[in-house]
Amino acid sequence: MDLSALDPKHYDAQLAAKCDQMRQLFADYQTPELEVFRSEPQHYRMRAEFRIWHDGDDLNYVMFDQVEQKRIAVTQFLPASALINEYMLKLREALIPNPTLRFKLFQVDFLSTLSGELVISLIYHRQLDQKWQDEINQLRSQWGEHVSFIGRARKQKVVLDRDYVDEVLHVHGKPLHYRQVENSFTQPNGKVAEQMLEWAVDVTRGSQGDLLELYCGNGNFSLALADNFERVLATELAKPSVDAAQHNIAKNQIDNVTIIRMSAEDFTDAMNGVREFTRLKGIDLKAFNCNTIFVDPPRAGLDSETEKMVQAYERILYISCNPETLLDNLKTLGETHNITRLALFDQFPYTHHMEAGVLLERK
């Protein structure tokens, strides 16, 4: 990251540059006007990771400045949430005079929420013993129940209280509760995440039938979209995310969402009848009337077989963290579908990263 670019005064200019770039990327397609969703210019990241630099009995958080090509010590980090910045200072003050907690610590990860919860993960180049647990428990008792600690070392994970946070996101005024597990994927920018959910709800209003969702994570979009469809059938491979999704379904008292633990590639094989899967026992895929499919793939985009499967649906809602692989997929999807909505979500201000959303409808 170019740390010199982290200045709220530059935010409007950098967002305008991204909008121009997005329009140029999609210039070969007949697209509607680009919908732009801004980030807060500071304190927008709900998670942050820092390496630790030791200097005798002192220590500092460090980041790598890609422009200057050197480590930079930081005590505050403008993109991180206000809660993370508060506890960056408090944690450093607690670690410096405590050799048990400081010894061979090499990284600290923070996971926070808009709702005021925080998990701090301390990662070490040594095994953690009872003395470490006693010291961290004492610190935990001082800071209150809204802060939890995790200790990590090689083949070791020590959880103090919990390894997750419970977030509340508001979608058109409706609160949705999400369990977010440490070391699992969650949307990093809480306020932009709310805007993404609201946009997805808006573009699918008036839908008929059921929704098929691939790469559903912890049910982030599944829960928000459930009201727009008769049923939602969603897939996710990572077990912690599936467990969190099941918790979130129950917590929000939603009864029309079914989560299947399997990859998008395996689900494509199941839909095409290539092979049978025991994890689909009791689920009649043919009973679902899915006219709309929602995909939020990893940076690599959709594989070729999933592309073909996705083309069978009347409407395709595609969220992409990498517009270039989205464009690769559109070479195929654009043969059968037109882009009727196009959005830019500024998840990562002051970086080159762009999050895109498209709604495609059959020609």
Backbone hydrogen bonds in HBPLUS format (Angstrom, degrees):
<---DONOR---> <-ACCEPTOR-->    atom                        ^
c    i                          cat <-CA-CA->   ^        H-A-AA   ^      H-
h    n   atom  resd res      DA  || num        DHA   H-A  angle D-A-AA Bond
n    s   type  num  typ     dist DA aas  dist angle  dist       angle   num
A0066-GLN N   A0001-MET O   3.30 MM  65  5.53 149.7  2.39 117.9 124.5     1
A0005-ALA N   A0002-ASP O   3.02 MM   3  5.64 155.7  2.08 115.7 122.9     2
A0006-LEU N   A0003-LEU O   3.25 MM   3  5.54 164.9  2.28 108.8 113.4     3
A0007-ASP N   A0005-ALA O   2.78 MM   2  5.64 129.8  2.03 113.0  97.0     4
A0010-HIS N   A0007-ASP O   2.78 MM   3  5.59 158.5  1.83 128.9 135.0     5
A0011-TYR N   A0008-PRO O   3.13 MM   3  5.13 160.6  2.17 104.3 110.3     6
A0014-GLN N   A0010-HIS O   3.02 MM   4  6.23 162.8  2.05 160.4 165.6     7
A0015-LEU N   A0011-TYR O   2.93 MM   4  6.11 157.5  1.98 157.9 164.4     8
A0016-ALA N   A0012-ASP O   2.98 MM   4  6.14 157.4  2.03 144.4 150.7     9
A0017-ALA N   A0013-ALA O   3.04 MM   4  6.29 150.8  2.13 144.0 151.6    10
A0018-LYS N   A0014-GLN O   3.10 MM   4  6.36 151.1  2.19 141.1 148.3    11
A0019-CYS N   A0015-LEU O   2.97 MM   4  6.28 156.5  2.03 151.4 157.8    12
A0020-ASP N   A0016-ALA O   3.03 MM   4  6.31 157.9  2.08 147.5 152.8    13
A0021-GLN N   A0017-ALA O   2.98 MM   4  6.22 156.8  2.03 145.5 152.1    14
A0022-MET N   A0018-LYS O   2.82 MM   4  6.07 159.0  1.87 153.7 159.1    15
A0023-ARG N   A0019-CYS O   2.99 MM   4  6.22 162.8  2.02 151.0 155.1    16
A0024-GLN N   A0020-ASP O   3.02 MM   4  6.26 153.5  2.09 145.4 152.8    17
A0025-LEU N   A0021-GLN O   2.92 MM   4  6.19 153.9  1.98 149.2 156.4    18
A0026-PHE N   A0022-MET O   3.17 MM   4  6.44 149.3  2.27 147.9 154.8    19
A0027-ALA N   A0024-GLN O   3.21 MM   3  4.94 165.8  2.23 105.0 106.4    20
A0029-TYR N   A0026-PHE O   3.01 MM   3  5.52 162.5  2.04 116.8 122.4    21
A0035-GLU N   A0342-LEU O   2.91 MM 307  6.17 166.2  1.93 148.4 153.1    22
A0344-LEU N   A0035-GLU O   2.76 MM 309  6.18 154.3  1.83 167.2 174.4    23
A0037-PHE N   A0344-LEU O   2.89 MM 307  6.14 154.3  1.96 169.0 177.2    24
A0346-ASP N   A0037-PHE O   3.12 MM 309  6.27 173.7  2.13 170.0 170.2    25
A0043-HIS N   A0078-LEU O   2.79 MM  35  5.79 168.2  1.81 157.0 160.6    26
A0044-TYR N   A0079-PRO O   2.79 MM  35  5.55 117.0  2.19 131.2 143.7    27
A0045-ARG N   A0079-PRO O   2.69 MM  34  5.58 175.2  1.69 157.3 155.5    28
A0081-SER N   A0045-ARG O   2.80 MM  36  5.44 129.5  2.05 168.9 155.3    29
A0046-MET N   A0188-PRO O   2.66 MM 142  5.32 167.9  1.67 163.4 167.9    30
A0112-SER N   A0046-MET O   2.61 MM  66  4.95 172.4  1.62 171.2 170.5    31
A0048-ALA N   A0110-PHE O   3.02 MM  62  5.30 152.0  2.10 140.0 145.9    32
A0110-PHE N   A0048-ALA O   2.80 MM  62  5.30 167.2  1.81 166.3 169.9    33
A0050-PHE N   A0108-VAL O   2.90 MM  58  5.39 159.1  1.95 152.9 160.0    34
A0108-VAL N   A0050-PHE O   2.87 MM  58  5.39 160.4  1.91 158.5 165.2    35
A0062-VAL N   A0051-ARG O   2.89 MM  11  5.42 155.0  1.95 150.3 151.8    36
A0052-ILE N   A0106-PHE O   3.01 MM  54  4.83 152.4  2.09 118.5 117.0    37
A0053-TRP N   A0060-ASN O   2.88 MM   7  5.30 166.3  1.90 157.9 162.5    38
A0060-ASN N   A0053-TRP O   2.95 MM   7  5.30 144.6  2.08 140.1 151.5    39
A0055-ASP N   A0058-ASP O   2.89 MM   3  5.07 172.3  1.90 137.9 138.2    40
A0058-ASP N   A0055-ASP O   3.08 MM   3  5.07 159.1  2.12 122.6 122.0    41
A0074-VAL N   A0061-TYR O   2.84 MM  13  5.48 160.7  1.87 143.6 148.9    42
A0063-MET N   A0072-ILE O   2.91 MM   9  5.28 152.5  1.98 142.1 150.0    43
A0072-ILE N   A0063-MET O   2.70 MM   9  5.28 157.4  1.75 158.4 165.3    44
A0065-ASP N   A0070-LYS O   2.93 MM   5  5.57 166.1  1.95 163.6 159.5    45
A0069-GLN N   A0065-ASP O   2.67 MM   4  5.48 126.9  1.95 141.0 156.8    46
A0070-LYS N   A0065-ASP O   3.36 MM   5  5.57 145.6  2.49 135.3 143.8    47
A0080-ALA N   A0077-PHE O   3.00 MM   3  5.66 134.5  2.21 119.9 131.5    48
A0085-ASN N   A0081-SER O   3.03 MM   4  6.38 165.2  2.05 156.1 159.7    49
A0086-GLU N   A0082-ALA O   2.95 MM   4  6.14 152.4  2.03 144.4 151.9    50
A0087-TYR N   A0083-LEU O   3.08 MM   4  6.36 159.5  2.13 149.1 153.6    51
A0088-MET N   A0084-ILE O   2.77 MM   4  5.93 132.2  2.00 149.3 163.3    52
A0090-LYS N   A0086-GLU O   3.31 MM   4  6.59 164.7  2.33 140.6 145.0    53
A0091-LEU N   A0087-TYR O   2.87 MM   4  5.64 159.3  1.92 135.5 141.7    54
A0092-ARG N   A0088-MET O   3.14 MM   4  6.23 163.8  2.17 143.2 147.8    55
A0093-GLU N   A0089-LEU O   3.04 MM   4  6.25 163.4  2.07 152.2 156.7    56
A0094-ALA N   A0090-LYS O   3.04 MM   4  6.25 141.0  2.20 139.0 149.6    57
A0094-ALA N   A0091-LEU O   3.06 MM   3  5.01 121.8  2.41  93.6 108.8    58
A0095-LEU N   A0091-LEU O   2.84 MM   4  6.06 146.4  1.96 152.5 162.2    59
A0096-ILE N   A0092-ARG O   3.12 MM   4  6.16 169.3  2.13 157.8 158.4    60
A0098-ASN N   A0095-LEU O   2.94 MM   3  5.13 158.1  1.98 114.7 121.6    61
A0102-ARG N   A0098-ASN O   3.01 MM   4  6.08 144.4  2.14 149.3 160.4    62
A0103-PHE N   A0099-PRO O   2.98 MM   4  5.58 148.8  2.08 140.4 144.2    63
A0105-LEU N   A0102-ARG O   3.19 MM   3  5.59 160.0  2.23 134.4 129.0    64
A0125-HIS N   A0104-LYS O   2.88 MM  21  5.35 157.4  1.93 153.3 160.7    65
A0106-PHE N   A0123-ILE O   2.95 MM  17  6.06 168.9  1.97 159.0 162.6    66
A0107-GLN N   A0123-ILE O   3.37 MM  16  5.13 147.1  2.49 142.6 139.7    67
A0123-ILE N   A0107-GLN O   2.93 MM  16  5.13 170.7  1.94 161.0 158.1    68
A0109-ASP N   A0121-SER O   2.92 MM  12  4.99 160.9  1.96 143.6 150.0    69
A0121-SER N   A0109-ASP O   2.84 MM  12  4.99 167.9  1.86 150.2 154.2    70
A0111-LEU N   A0119-VAL O   2.95 MM   8  5.17 150.4  2.04 151.8 158.5    71
A0119-VAL N   A0111-LEU O   2.84 MM   8  5.17 155.8  1.90 147.2 155.5    72
A0113-THR N   A0117-GLU O   3.07 MM   4  5.42 120.5  2.44 155.0 155.2    73
A0116-GLY N   A0113-THR O   3.33 MM   3  5.42 167.1  2.35 101.9 104.5    74
A0118-LEU N   A0146-HIS O   2.94 MM  28  6.22 150.9  2.02 170.8 172.2    75
A0148-SER N   A0118-LEU O   2.90 MM  30  6.34 152.9  1.98 151.6 160.6    76
A0120-ILE N   A0148-SER O   2.86 MM  28  6.24 163.9  1.88 154.9 158.2    77
A0150-ILE N   A0120-ILE O   2.93 MM  30  6.24 146.7  2.04 151.8 151.5    78
A0122-LEU N   A0150-ILE O   2.80 MM  28  6.20 163.0  1.83 169.2 169.5    79
A0152-ARG N   A0122-LEU O   2.83 MM  30  6.14 160.9  1.87 161.3 161.4    80
A0124-TYR N   A0152-ARG O   2.82 MM  28  6.15 161.2  1.86 157.1 161.9    81
A0133-GLN N   A0129-ASP O   3.20 MM   4  6.61 158.6  2.25 146.7 152.4    82
A0134-ASP N   A0130-GLN O   2.84 MM   4  6.13 155.3  1.90 152.6 159.3    83
A0135-GLU N   A0131-LYS O   3.03 MM   4  6.27 158.9  2.07 148.7 153.7    84
A0136-ILE N   A0132-TRP O   2.93 MM   4  6.17 163.3  1.96 156.2 160.8    85
A0137-ASN N   A0133-GLN O   2.89 MM   4  5.92 149.3  1.98 143.0 151.6    86
A0138-GLN N   A0134-ASP O   3.09 MM   4  6.28 147.6  2.20 140.2 148.2    87
A0139-LEU N   A0135-GLU O   3.15 MM   4  6.48 154.3  2.22 143.5 149.9    88
A0140-ARG N   A0136-ILE O   2.87 MM   4  6.09 156.8  1.93 145.5 152.3    89
A0141-SER N   A0137-ASN O   2.94 MM   4  6.15 154.1  2.01 145.9 151.9    90
A0142-GLN N   A0139-LEU O   3.10 MM   3  5.22 131.5  2.35  98.3 111.4    91
A0143-TRP N   A0139-LEU O   3.20 MM   4  6.48 140.6  2.37 146.3 156.7    92
A0143-TRP N   A0140-ARG O   3.20 MM   3  5.26 128.8  2.48  96.5 109.3    93
A0144-GLY N   A0140-ARG O   3.23 MM   4  6.36 137.4  2.42 153.6 160.6    94
A0147-VAL N   A0144-GLY O   3.35 MM   3  6.11 169.8  2.36 119.2 122.1    95
A0160-LEU N   A0149-PHE O   2.89 MM  11  5.22 160.6  1.93 161.7 162.2    96
A0151-GLY N   A0158-VAL O   2.77 MM   7  4.86 163.9  1.79 145.6 151.2    97
A0158-VAL N   A0151-GLY O   2.75 MM   7  4.86 169.1  1.76 151.6 155.4    98
A0153-ALA N   A0156-GLN O   3.03 MM   3  4.97 162.4  2.06 136.0 136.5    99
A0156-GLN N   A0153-ALA O   3.02 MM   3  4.97 153.4  2.09 131.9 123.7   100
A0162-ARG N   A0160-LEU O   3.06 MM   2  5.86 133.2  2.28 104.8  91.6   101
A0182-GLU N   A0163-ASP O   2.90 MM  19  5.62 171.2  1.91 147.2 149.6   102
A0165-VAL N   A0180-GLN O   2.94 MM  15  5.35 155.7  2.00 145.7 152.2   103
A0180-GLN N   A0165-VAL O   2.81 MM  15  5.35 173.8  1.82 168.3 170.2   104
A0167-GLU N   A0178-TYR O   2.70 MM  11  5.05 156.1  1.76 164.9 158.2   105
A0178-TYR N   A0167-GLU O   2.82 MM  11  5.05 168.4  1.83 148.1 151.1   106
A0169-LEU N   A0176-LEU O   2.93 MM   7  5.29 155.9  1.98 155.8 157.7   107
A0176-LEU N   A0169-LEU O   2.76 MM   7  5.29 154.9  1.82 154.0 162.8   108
A0171-VAL N   A0174-LYS O   2.84 MM   3  5.05 164.8  1.86 143.5 142.7   109
A0174-LYS N   A0171-VAL O   2.97 MM   3  5.05 164.5  1.99 111.3 114.3   110
A0184-SER N   A0181-VAL O   3.10 MM   3  5.55 142.4  2.24 140.0 136.4   111
A0193-ALA N   A0189-ASN O   2.80 MM   4  5.94 149.9  1.89 154.1 164.3   112
A0194-GLU N   A0190-GLY O   3.10 MM   4  6.45 147.7  2.21 144.1 151.5   113
A0195-GLN N   A0191-LYS O   3.25 MM   4  6.59 151.9  2.34 138.1 145.1   114
A0196-MET N   A0192-VAL O   2.84 MM   4  6.16 152.4  1.91 153.2 161.1   115
A0197-LEU N   A0193-ALA O   3.04 MM   4  6.29 158.2  2.09 149.1 154.0   116
A0198-GLU N   A0194-GLU O   2.99 MM   4  6.26 158.6  2.04 147.2 153.3   117
A0199-TRP N   A0195-GLN O   2.90 MM   4  6.10 156.3  1.96 147.3 153.6   118
A0200-ALA N   A0196-MET O   2.95 MM   4  6.17 163.8  1.98 149.9 154.1   119
A0201-VAL N   A0197-LEU O   2.95 MM   4  6.17 155.8  2.01 148.8 155.4   120
A0202-ASP N   A0198-GLU O   2.92 MM   4  6.13 157.8  1.97 145.9 152.3   121
A0203-VAL N   A0199-TRP O   2.95 MM   4  6.22 163.8  1.97 159.3 162.0   122
A0205-ARG N   A0202-ASP O   3.35 MM   3  5.45 169.3  2.36 106.5 109.1   123
A0207-SER N   A0204-THR O   3.20 MM   3  5.63 135.7  2.41 141.2 137.0   124
A0230-GLU N   A0209-GLY O   3.01 MM  21  5.69 167.7  2.02 150.1 149.7   125
A0210-ASP N   A0289-ASN O   2.72 MM  79  5.29 175.7  1.72 136.2 136.7   126
A0211-LEU N   A0231-ARG O   2.90 MM  20  6.35 157.9  1.95 153.8 160.8   127
A0233-LEU N   A0211-LEU O   2.84 MM  22  6.20 166.7  1.86 169.1 172.9   128
A0212-LEU N   A0292-THR O   3.07 MM  80  6.46 164.6  2.10 153.9 158.3   129
A0294-PHE N   A0212-LEU O   2.75 MM  82  6.21 154.8  1.81 156.5 164.7   130
A0213-GLU N   A0233-LEU O   2.84 MM  20  6.18 159.3  1.88 153.4 156.6   131
A0235-THR N   A0213-GLU O   2.92 MM  22  6.34 144.8  2.04 150.0 160.9   132
A0214-LEU N   A0294-PHE O   2.92 MM  80  6.37 158.4  1.97 166.5 173.3   133
A0216-CYS N   A0235-THR O   2.87 MM  19  5.83 172.7  1.87 156.0 158.5   134
A0219-GLY N   A0216-CYS O   2.99 MM   3  5.33 154.5  2.05 127.3 134.7   135
A0223-LEU N   A0219-GLY O   3.12 MM   4  5.92 173.1  2.13 151.4 149.9   136
A0225-LEU N   A0221-PHE O   2.92 MM   4  6.03 153.6  1.99 160.8 167.9   137
A0228-ASN N   A0225-LEU O   2.93 MM   3  5.54 150.8  2.02 119.5 128.3   138
A0229-PHE N   A0226-ALA O   3.32 MM   3  5.61 166.4  2.34 110.8 114.8   139
A0232-VAL N   A0256-ASN O   2.76 MM  24  6.15 153.3  1.83 162.7 168.0   140
A0258-THR N   A0232-VAL O   2.83 MM  26  6.19 161.7  1.87 163.2 168.8   141
A0234-ALA N   A0258-THR O   2.84 MM  24  6.14 171.4  1.84 170.4 172.8   142
A0260-ILE N   A0234-ALA O   2.76 MM  26  6.13 155.8  1.82 157.6 166.1   143
A0236-GLU N   A0260-ILE O   3.04 MM  24  6.47 147.0  2.15 160.6 167.0   144
A0262-MET N   A0236-GLU O   3.01 MM  26  5.54 124.4  2.33 111.7 122.2   145
A0242-VAL N   A0238-ALA O   3.00 MM   4  6.31 155.4  2.06 152.2 160.1   146
A0243-ASP N   A0239-LYS O   2.85 MM   4  6.08 167.1  1.87 163.1 165.7   147
A0244-ALA N   A0240-PRO O   2.98 MM   4  6.14 156.2  2.03 140.3 147.1   148
A0245-ALA N   A0241-SER O   2.81 MM   4  6.03 151.3  1.89 145.5 154.0   149
A0246-GLN N   A0242-VAL O   2.93 MM   4  6.24 157.3  1.99 153.2 158.2   150
A0247-HIS N   A0243-ASP O   3.05 MM   4  6.34 156.8  2.10 146.1 152.6   151
A0248-ASN N   A0244-ALA O   2.84 MM   4  6.09 156.7  1.90 148.8 155.6   152
A0249-ILE N   A0245-ALA O   2.90 MM   4  6.15 151.8  1.98 150.8 157.7   153
A0250-ALA N   A0246-GLN O   3.21 MM   4  6.45 165.2  2.24 147.5 150.4   154
A0251-LYS N   A0247-HIS O   2.82 MM   4  6.03 163.1  1.85 154.6 160.2   155
A0252-ASN N   A0248-ASN O   3.01 MM   4  6.04 155.5  2.07 144.5 149.4   156
A0254-ILE N   A0249-ILE O   3.09 MM   5  5.39 173.3  2.10 155.9 157.7   157
A0253-GLN N   A0250-ALA O   3.07 MM   3  4.94 155.7  2.13 100.7 108.1   158
A0267-PHE N   A0263-SER O   2.95 MM   4  6.18 159.7  1.99 149.0 155.3   159
A0268-THR N   A0264-ALA O   2.93 MM   4  6.09 148.8  2.02 141.7 149.9   160
A0269-ASP N   A0265-GLU O   3.11 MM   4  6.47 152.2  2.19 142.5 149.5   161
A0270-ALA N   A0266-ASP O   2.90 MM   4  6.24 152.7  1.97 148.7 156.7   162
A0271-MET N   A0267-PHE O   2.85 MM   4  6.11 161.0  1.88 153.4 157.8   163
A0272-ASN N   A0268-THR O   2.94 MM   4  6.11 148.1  2.05 144.6 153.5   164
A0274-VAL N   A0269-ASP O   2.83 MM   5  4.97 147.2  1.94 154.0 153.4   165
A0273-GLY N   A0270-ALA O   3.13 MM   3  5.05 156.3  2.19  99.7 106.9   166
A0280-LEU N   A0277-PHE O   3.05 MM   3  5.54 160.1  2.09 112.4 118.8   167
A0281-LYS N   A0278-THR O   2.97 MM   3  5.27 162.3  2.00 114.9 117.7   168
A0283-ILE N   A0280-LEU O   2.93 MM   3  5.36 159.9  1.97 138.4 138.1   169
A0287-ALA N   A0284-ASP O   2.98 MM   3  5.43 152.2  2.06 110.2 118.9   170
A0288-PHE N   A0285-LEU O   3.24 MM   3  5.72 160.2  2.28 110.2 115.8   171
A0314-GLU N   A0291-ASN O   3.03 MM  23  5.42 116.9  2.44 131.4 147.6   172
A0315-ARG N   A0291-ASN O   3.16 MM  24  6.52 161.2  2.20 156.1 158.6   173
A0293-ILE N   A0315-ARG O   2.98 MM  22  6.43 157.1  2.03 155.5 161.6   174
A0317-LEU N   A0293-ILE O   2.84 MM  24  6.22 169.3  1.86 162.5 166.2   175
A0295-VAL N   A0317-LEU O   2.88 MM  22  6.36 158.1  1.92 163.5 170.9   176
A0319-ILE N   A0295-VAL O   2.94 MM  24  6.34 165.4  1.96 163.1 167.7   177
A0301-GLY N   A0298-PRO O   2.89 MM   3  5.73 169.0  1.90 130.3 134.1   178
A0307-GLU N   A0303-ASP O   2.92 MM   4  6.19 152.3  2.00 153.0 162.0   179
A0308-LYS N   A0304-SER O   3.20 MM   4  6.50 156.9  2.25 144.2 148.2   180
A0309-MET N   A0305-GLU O   3.07 MM   4  6.37 156.2  2.13 145.1 151.8   181
A0310-VAL N   A0306-THR O   2.82 MM   4  5.98 161.2  1.86 155.7 160.2   182
A0311-GLN N   A0307-GLU O   3.09 MM   4  6.35 143.6  2.23 145.0 154.4   183
A0312-ALA N   A0309-MET O   3.19 MM   3  5.73 159.4  2.23 112.3 118.3   184
A0313-TYR N   A0310-VAL O   3.18 MM   3  5.97 173.1  2.18 125.5 127.3   185
A0362-ARG N   A0314-GLU O   2.91 MM  48  5.25 145.0  2.04 156.6 163.1   186
A0316-ILE N   A0360-LEU O   2.82 MM  44  4.99 161.2  1.86 145.7 151.5   187
A0360-LEU N   A0316-ILE O   2.80 MM  44  4.99 166.5  1.82 150.3 155.0   188
A0318-TYR N   A0358-VAL O   2.95 MM  40  5.34 172.3  1.95 162.5 165.1   189
A0358-VAL N   A0318-TYR O   2.91 MM  40  5.34 158.8  1.96 150.2 157.4   190
A0320-SER N   A0356-ALA O   2.79 MM  36  5.11 169.0  1.80 151.6 154.3   191
A0356-ALA N   A0320-SER O   2.81 MM  36  5.11 159.9  1.85 152.1 157.2   192
A0325-THR N   A0322-ASN O   3.10 MM   3  5.74 125.6  2.41 118.4 129.5   193
A0326-LEU N   A0322-ASN O   3.14 MM   4  6.43 153.7  2.21 150.9 158.4   194
A0327-LEU N   A0323-PRO O   2.90 MM   4  6.11 152.5  1.98 143.5 149.5   195
A0328-ASP N   A0324-GLU O   3.12 MM   4  6.46 145.6  2.25 136.4 145.6   196
A0329-ASN N   A0325-THR O   2.98 MM   4  6.28 156.7  2.04 145.6 150.9   197
A0330-LEU N   A0326-LEU O   2.87 MM   4  6.16 143.7  2.00 145.3 156.7   198
A0331-LYS N   A0328-ASP O   3.24 MM   3  5.51 148.3  2.34 102.0 110.8   199
A0332-THR N   A0329-ASN O   3.06 MM   3  5.66 141.2  2.21 112.7 121.4   200
A0333-LEU N   A0329-ASN O   2.93 MM   4  6.18 172.2  1.93 155.3 154.6   201
A0334-GLY N   A0330-LEU O   2.70 MM   4  4.96 147.6  1.80 123.6 132.8   202
A0335-GLU N   A0332-THR O   3.04 MM   3  5.55 159.0  2.09 112.9 119.6   203
A0336-THR N   A0333-LEU O   3.21 MM   3  5.83 149.7  2.31 113.4 120.0   204
A0337-HIS N   A0333-LEU O   2.96 MM   4  5.94 141.5  2.11 149.7 161.7   205
A0363-LYS N   A0336-THR O   2.92 MM  27  5.85 167.2  1.94 146.7 145.8   206
A0338-ASN N   A0361-GLU O   2.84 MM  23  5.42 162.8  1.87 151.9 150.6   207
A0361-GLU N   A0338-ASN O   2.87 MM  23  5.42 152.0  1.95 150.7 156.4   208
A0340-THR N   A0359-LEU O   2.78 MM  19  5.65 167.0  1.80 163.5 168.1   209
A0359-LEU N   A0341-ARG O   3.03 MM  18  4.97 154.3  2.10 131.4 134.0   210
A0343-ALA N   A0357-GLY O   2.76 MM  14  4.86 149.2  1.85 149.9 153.6   211
A0357-GLY N   A0343-ALA O   2.95 MM  14  4.86 150.4  2.04 134.7 135.6   212
A0345-PHE N   A0355-GLU O   2.80 MM  10  5.07 173.2  1.81 151.2 153.5   213
A0347-GLN N   A0345-PHE O   2.92 MM   2  5.72 131.2  2.16 107.9  93.3   214
